[in-house]
Amino acid sequence: MCTSDVKRKEINSMADNVSLYNGMYASIVLPNTVLMACGVVLGVVGNLTVILIYMVRIDDKRGDRYFIPVLALVDFVGSLSNGLFYILDNFYTFSFPSEALCRVLLFGLTFASGFSGHILGVIALQRYLLICRPYGKQLTLVRRRFAMIGITFVCIIYRAPLLVISGIKTSDKTFQNRTFSTNICVFDVNPTLLTLVYFGSFLLLTSANIVVTSILYILNMRTVYKTLCRENQLRKAFLKNFKKDKIHSTGKDGIFDIYKECMDRENKNRKISVESFPIDCEQSEHRSSIKSKMNVMFFSIVVFYVLSYLPPIVILILTYTLSNFYYLQLPRSWLNVWIFFARFLLLNHVVNPFMYGYFDVKLRSEFKHLFCVCKSDQSDESSEFTGSLQKTNSDRTVQENHVSINRMTSAVVTG
């Protein structure tokens, strides 16, 4: 009986020590926790807003924005799973509260990051076919749906082993020059050669997706750059020829003749183009502007995607290659820097809705219309009041003109 009491006291003292070390670690990484919490709030609210607007307000008939609500849904899951895991790990890094929660969160954050990366790869392929191969086969709406279904199936199958091999691992860790027993949430509880091959292929697939996506967008931007350079050269050549014609001409009549000749040519070309292609010029310019903004938007998203993956990959390589290194032994400031870049994946899920809002004019206008109802109602009332005043003044002016005309008529008759 006395032996059991002693063991119980030892267990309670060890648990108290682990709780104490959890508190010490949580106080050290508090700046990181605050940043993670802000990222979760921004990611959840931003992606939910994008999903709401696309479900309620935007009707994408052409399919240019097909992947945006899908990405927003995946980024919502990624923000939630990444943020919850990181915050829980900061508070309970030496004694994770639940093994089931550990497995679900690890599956969720890896699924969301992998799905988002593969979708961005498909978007890069779609933009490559539109820009570099405009007369070849394109990703139609049916093909895009099949691609999304295939990516979902592959990501679920490929991440499903994490629900088995991940969990809480009991091991001795050293923190603040003290070694004690811990229960840490890890990706691999019992490392074997098979799990090593699995995580190696995992890293290889992620790296290949990043490389292929980057190459496709480099080719896209090179084609766009060449097209813009060609247009600038044509514009400069036209202005140069126009200035020469203007210099050789003399007097206002000569300039007027040149201007009239250019206008006649422009009207003739416009007439031919309208007869050949019944498309309004303003609509085509508007569509080209939208397409260019969509290209820049997806390019920016891919850039943030690559930047968010590089630091965690580098830190993972350093963790397994540096001998006699353990990140908990770092100083307070460097420990926060190490954890911040190790969890840089959250940036990929947080920044995307702000990219949509900045580049997508339609989304931004619908956001203003949806969340500024009171302001718009007030402006509508003021515009209606101003319109009624203008109508009243115009009616009064018309009446005064009629009166003056009648007086003049009567004067002429009497005269």
WOPEZI-V832506 format. One record per residue. N is the residue number from 1. RES is the residue in one letter. SS is DSSP state (H for helix, E for strand, L for the rest). Layout:
n res ss
N RES SS
N RES SS
This chain:
n res ss
1 M L
2 C H
3 T H
4 S H
5 D H
6 V H
7 K H
8 R H
9 K H
10 E H
11 I H
12 N H
13 S H
14 M H
15 A H
16 D H
17 N H
18 V H
19 S H
20 L H
21 Y H
22 N H
23 G H
24 M H
25 Y H
26 A H
27 S H
28 I H
29 V L
30 L H
31 P H
32 N H
33 T H
34 V H
35 L H
36 M H
37 A H
38 C H
39 G H
40 V H
41 V H
42 L H
43 G H
44 V H
45 V H
46 G H
47 N H
48 L H
49 T H
50 V H
51 I H
52 L H
53 I H
54 Y H
55 M H
56 V H
57 R L
58 I L
59 D L
60 D L
61 K L
62 R L
63 G L
64 D L
65 R L
66 Y H
67 F H
68 I H
69 P H
70 V H
71 L H
72 A H
73 L H
74 V H
75 D H
76 F H
77 V H
78 G H
79 S H
80 L H
81 S H
82 N H
83 G H
84 L H
85 F H
86 Y H
87 I H
88 L H
89 D H
90 N H
91 F H
92 Y L
93 T L
94 F L
95 S E
96 F L
97 P L
98 S L
99 E H
100 A H
101 L H
102 C H
103 R H
104 V H
105 L H
106 L H
107 F H
108 G H
109 L H
110 T H
111 F H
112 A H
113 S H
114 G H
115 F H
116 S H
117 G H
118 H H
119 I H
120 L H
121 G H
122 V H
123 I H
124 A H
125 L H
126 Q H
127 R H
128 Y H
129 L H
130 L H
131 I H
132 C L
133 R L
134 P L
135 Y L
136 G L
137 K L
138 Q L
139 L L
140 T L
141 L H
142 V H
143 R H
144 R H
145 R H
146 F H
147 A H
148 M H
149 I H
150 G H
151 I H
152 T H
153 F H
154 V H
155 C H
156 I H
157 I H
158 Y H
159 R H
160 A L
161 P L
162 L H
163 L H
164 V H
165 I H
166 S L
167 G E
168 I E
169 K E
170 T E
171 S E
172 D E
173 K E
174 T E
175 F E
176 Q L
177 N L
178 R E
179 T E
180 F E
181 S E
182 T E
183 N E
184 I E
185 C E
186 V E
187 F L
188 D L
189 V L
190 N L
191 P L
192 T L
193 L H
194 L H
195 T H
196 L H
197 V H
198 Y H
199 F H
200 G H
201 S H
202 F H
203 L H
204 L H
205 L H
206 T H
207 S H
208 A H
209 N H
210 I H
211 V H
212 V H
213 T H
214 S H
215 I H
216 L H
217 Y H
218 I H
219 L H
220 N H
221 M H
222 R H
223 T H
224 V H
225 Y H
226 K H
227 T H
228 L H
229 C H
230 R H
231 E H
232 N H
233 Q H
234 L H
235 R H
236 K H
237 A H
238 F H
239 L H
240 K H
241 N H
242 F H
243 K H
244 K H
245 D H
246 K H
247 I H
248 H H
249 S L
250 T L
251 G H
252 K H
253 D H
254 G H
255 I H
256 F H
257 D H
258 I H
259 Y H
260 K H
261 E H
262 C H
263 M H
264 D H
265 R H
266 E H
267 N H
268 K H
269 N H
270 R H
271 K H
272 I H
273 S H
274 V H
275 E H
276 S H
277 F L
278 P L
279 I L
280 D L
281 C H
282 E H
283 Q H
284 S H
285 E H
286 H H
287 R H
288 S H
289 S H
290 I H
291 K H
292 S H
293 K H
294 M H
295 N H
296 V H
297 M H
298 F H
299 F H
300 S H
301 I H
302 V H
303 V H
304 F H
305 Y H
306 V H
307 L H
308 S H
309 Y H
310 L H
311 P H
312 P H
313 I H
314 V H
315 I H
316 L H
317 I H
318 L H
319 T H
320 Y H
321 T H
322 L L
323 S L
324 N L
325 F L
326 Y L
327 Y H
328 L H
329 Q H
330 L L
331 P L
332 R H
333 S H
334 W H
335 L H
336 N H
337 V H
338 W H
339 I H
340 F H
341 F H
342 A H
343 R L
344 F L
345 L L
346 L H
347 L H
348 N H
349 H H
350 V H
351 V H
352 N H
353 P H
354 F H
355 M H
356 Y H
357 G H
358 Y H
359 F H
360 D L
361 V H
362 K H
363 L H
364 R H
365 S H
366 E H
367 F H
368 K H
369 H H
370 L H
371 F H
372 C L
373 V H
374 C H
375 K H
376 S H
377 D H
378 Q H
379 S H
380 D H
381 E H
382 S H
383 S H
384 E H
385 F H
386 T H
387 G H
388 S H
389 L H
390 Q H
391 K H
392 T H
393 N H
394 S H
395 D H
396 R H
397 T H
398 V H
399 Q H
400 E H
401 N H
402 H H
403 V H
404 S H
405 I H
406 N H
407 R H
408 M H
409 T H
410 S H
411 A H
412 V H
413 V H
414 T H
415 G L
